[in-house]
Structure formats: C-alpha cells, structure tokens
Amino acid sequence: MAQASRRIVTELHDEPHIEGRRVTVRRIQGLVEGAGTPATEVAKQLELDVADIYAALQYYHTHSEEIDQAEQKQRKREKKAREADGKTVNEIRQERNEGSDGVPDSG
C-alpha cells in the first residue's frame, strides 16, 4: 500500500493533482467513474492510498468549475501548439509505433 494520504494541489499546469505526483484529479475520476475501475484497484495501479483516490473524487465533484477551467486551458494550449505545427503526445506516440510502411506495429 502507498504512503499516507496526500493533498490535492494545482502546481502542475494549473491542473488539480495529487501532491508530489503527476496524477491528476481528472485522470482518477476518469478511471474510477468513467472506466468503472474500483477505487482500490486504481490506488494499487497508481501506487496511492485509497484515501487519495476518494479525496480526488471528492475534489472533482466539489470543484467542477475549477476542473472545467483547467481543461479549457489545456485545450487552448493544445490548439495553439497545433496551429504552430506542434503535435500532441498521442500523435507522437502513434508515429513512433508505426512501422516504416505506415502501418501500426502489431506488438
């Protein structure tokens, strides 16, 4: 099990996350409520205490306006990067996974 429960902070890209970690509140909410993964399993996967998972979920539901604003800022940064011919992390990963023939590698 992980260490003692951590606080929710916004020092990383202004997006709420677990203090001392890069795990965002939105990611935790997506895993638990979006994907239906049990909180105990998410805690194990992310090496967090279950209390951290529930704290993130509580934060998500009590600070929805802040979460929405952080997501809007992220979308604006991504749009600005694309307009400057930048690529998203997912696009870069996809390119790396594609074989020389342009077909994604099978394994």
C-alpha positions as CSV (number, residue, x, y, z in Angstrom):
1,M,0.0,0.0,0.0
2,A,1.2,3.6,-0.6
3,Q,2.2,6.2,1.9
4,A,-0.1,8.5,4.0
5,S,-2.8,10.4,2.1
6,R,-1.7,13.4,0.1
7,R,-3.3,16.7,-0.5
8,I,-4.8,18.0,-3.8
9,V,-2.7,20.8,-5.3
10,T,-2.6,22.8,-8.6
11,E,1.1,23.5,-9.0
12,L,1.4,21.4,-12.2
13,H,0.0,23.2,-15.3
14,D,-2.7,24.7,-13.0
15,E,-4.5,21.3,-13.1
16,P,-5.5,19.7,-9.8
17,H,-3.4,16.7,-9.0
18,I,-2.1,14.6,-6.1
19,E,0.6,16.5,-4.2
20,G,4.1,15.2,-5.1
21,R,2.7,13.2,-8.1
22,R,1.7,13.9,-11.7
23,V,-1.6,12.1,-11.3
24,T,-4.4,14.5,-12.0
25,V,-7.8,14.5,-10.3
26,R,-9.4,14.3,-13.7
27,R,-7.4,11.1,-14.5
28,I,-8.5,9.5,-11.3
29,Q,-12.1,10.4,-11.9
30,G,-11.9,9.0,-15.4
31,L,-10.5,5.7,-14.2
32,V,-13.0,5.3,-11.3
33,E,-16.2,6.8,-12.7
34,G,-15.6,6.8,-16.4
35,A,-14.0,3.4,-16.8
36,G,-15.6,1.8,-13.8
37,T,-12.3,0.6,-12.2
38,P,-12.7,0.1,-8.4
39,A,-11.0,2.7,-6.3
40,T,-8.9,0.1,-4.6
41,E,-7.6,-1.1,-8.0
42,V,-6.8,2.4,-9.2
43,A,-5.0,3.1,-5.9
44,K,-2.9,-0.1,-6.4
45,Q,-2.2,0.8,-10.1
46,L,-1.1,4.3,-9.3
47,E,0.7,3.4,-6.0
48,L,-1.6,5.7,-4.0
49,D,-3.6,5.2,-0.8
50,V,-7.3,4.6,-1.3
51,A,-7.9,7.8,0.7
52,D,-6.1,9.7,-2.1
53,I,-8.5,8.3,-4.7
54,Y,-11.5,9.3,-2.6
55,A,-10.0,12.7,-1.9
56,A,-9.5,13.2,-5.7
57,L,-13.1,12.2,-6.4
58,Q,-14.5,14.5,-3.7
59,Y,-12.3,17.3,-5.1
60,Y,-13.6,16.6,-8.6
61,H,-17.2,16.9,-7.6
62,T,-16.8,19.9,-5.3
63,H,-14.6,21.9,-7.6
64,S,-16.2,21.2,-11.0
65,E,-15.8,24.8,-12.2
66,E,-12.0,24.7,-11.5
67,I,-11.7,21.4,-13.3
68,D,-13.6,22.7,-16.3
69,Q,-11.3,25.8,-16.4
70,A,-8.2,23.7,-16.3
71,E,-9.5,21.5,-19.1
72,Q,-10.3,24.6,-21.2
73,K,-6.8,26.0,-20.6
74,Q,-5.3,22.6,-21.7
75,R,-7.4,22.6,-24.9
76,K,-6.3,26.1,-25.7
77,R,-2.6,25.2,-25.2
78,E,-3.1,22.2,-27.5
79,K,-4.8,24.2,-30.1
80,K,-2.1,26.8,-30.0
81,A,0.6,24.1,-30.4
82,R,-1.2,22.6,-33.3
83,E,-1.5,25.9,-35.1
84,A,2.2,26.3,-34.7
85,D,2.6,22.8,-36.3
86,G,3.0,21.1,-33.0
87,K,1.8,17.6,-32.2
88,T,0.1,16.1,-29.3
89,V,1.8,13.4,-27.2
90,N,-0.7,10.9,-28.6
91,E,0.2,11.8,-32.1
92,I,3.9,11.5,-31.4
93,R,3.4,8.1,-29.7
94,Q,1.3,6.9,-32.7
95,E,4.1,7.9,-35.1
96,R,6.7,6.1,-33.0
97,N,4.5,2.9,-33.0
98,E,4.0,2.9,-36.8
99,G,6.2,0.8,-38.9
100,S,8.2,2.1,-41.8
101,D,5.3,1.2,-44.1
102,G,2.9,3.5,-42.2
103,V,1.0,0.6,-40.6
104,P,0.9,0.3,-36.8
105,D,3.2,-2.4,-35.4
106,S,1.2,-5.4,-34.1
107,G,3.3,-5.9,-30.9
